[in-house]
Amino acid sequence: DVCSSDLFFANAARLARPAFAFFTVYSILVLVFGCLYTILDRYSGAPNFLVGGTLKTISFGEGLYLSIVTLSTVGFGDLIAQTAAARMLVGFEIFLGVLLLLFGVQAILTSGQK
């Protein structure tokens, strides 16, 4: 006779690997795009982002924040890409974020059904 707590922990253990993979990929994408936003803004010669209504060069922390908000597809609108290069980079991150959510959640759910 298997008790419900044993089933719970067996299911949790089965979900741990795909969930860890999902959060690892998510974290790597946040860091990579946070770096790309900061590098683009620092070396392009002019600010690429509107922060609180003012065109300014973003810090690494603001680049990470923009990456998290963009990858999660929340998009608060307090940090806005102004140039074509920045908008293309943000658009690509949105595309990757949607793919990550679709396939990552699907992988987690599929592993839970086994």
C-alpha positions in Angstrom: 0.0 0.0 0.0 1.5 3.3 -1.1 0.6 6.3 0.9 -0.2 9.7 -0.7 3.0 11.4 0.7 5.1 8.7 -1.1 3.3 9.5 -4.4 3.7 13.2 -3.9 7.5 12.9 -3.3 7.9 10.5 -6.3 6.1 13.0 -8.5 8.1 15.9 -7.2 11.4 14.0 -7.8 10.3 13.3 -11.4 9.5 17.0 -12.0 12.8 18.2 -10.5 15.0 17.6 -13.5 12.9 19.4 -16.2 12.0 22.2 -13.8 15.7 22.7 -13.0 16.5 22.7 -16.7 13.8 25.2 -17.4 15.0 27.7 -14.7 18.6 27.2 -15.7 17.9 28.1 -19.4 15.6 31.0 -18.2 18.4 32.3 -16.0 21.1 32.0 -18.7 18.8 33.9 -21.2 18.2 36.7 -18.6 21.9 37.1 -18.1 22.8 37.0 -21.8 20.2 39.5 -22.8 20.9 41.7 -19.8 24.5 41.8 -21.0 23.6 42.4 -24.6 21.3 45.4 -23.7 24.0 46.9 -21.6 26.7 46.4 -24.2 24.5 47.7 -27.0 23.7 50.8 -25.0 27.3 51.5 -23.8 29.0 51.1 -27.2 26.5 52.4 -29.7 27.4 56.0 -29.1 23.8 57.1 -28.1 21.3 55.9 -25.6 19.0 53.2 -27.0 16.4 53.0 -24.2 13.8 55.4 -22.7 13.9 55.1 -18.9 11.0 56.8 -17.0 10.4 59.0 -20.0 14.1 60.1 -20.4 16.5 58.8 -23.0 19.5 57.6 -21.1 22.2 54.9 -21.0 21.1 52.0 -18.9 23.1 50.3 -16.2 23.7 46.5 -16.0 21.0 46.3 -13.3 18.5 48.0 -15.6 19.6 45.7 -18.4 18.9 42.7 -16.2 15.5 44.2 -15.2 14.6 44.8 -18.8 15.6 41.2 -19.7 13.5 39.7 -16.9 10.5 41.8 -17.8 10.9 41.1 -21.5 11.6 37.3 -21.2 8.6 36.8 -18.9 6.5 38.8 -21.5 5.2 41.2 -18.8 6.6 44.4 -20.3 5.8 47.1 -17.8 6.7 49.9 -20.2 8.9 51.8 -17.8 12.0 50.9 -19.8 11.4 51.1 -23.6 13.6 50.3 -26.5 13.9 53.3 -28.8 16.3 52.4 -31.6 15.8 49.7 -34.3 18.7 47.6 -33.0 17.3 47.6 -29.4 13.8 46.8 -30.7 15.1 43.9 -32.7 17.0 42.6 -29.7 13.9 42.9 -27.5 11.7 41.3 -30.1 14.1 38.3 -30.4 14.1 37.9 -26.6 10.3 38.0 -26.6 10.2 35.3 -29.2 12.7 33.1 -27.2 10.6 33.8 -24.0 7.4 32.5 -25.6 9.2 29.4 -27.0 10.8 28.8 -23.6 7.4 29.0 -21.9 5.7 26.8 -24.4 8.3 24.0 -24.6 9.5 24.3 -21.0 6.1 24.0 -19.5 5.2 21.2 -21.9 8.4 19.3 -20.9 7.6 19.7 -17.2 4.0 18.6 -17.7 5.0 15.6 -19.8 7.5 14.4 -17.3 4.8 14.6 -14.6 2.6 12.2 -16.5 5.1 9.4 -16.8 
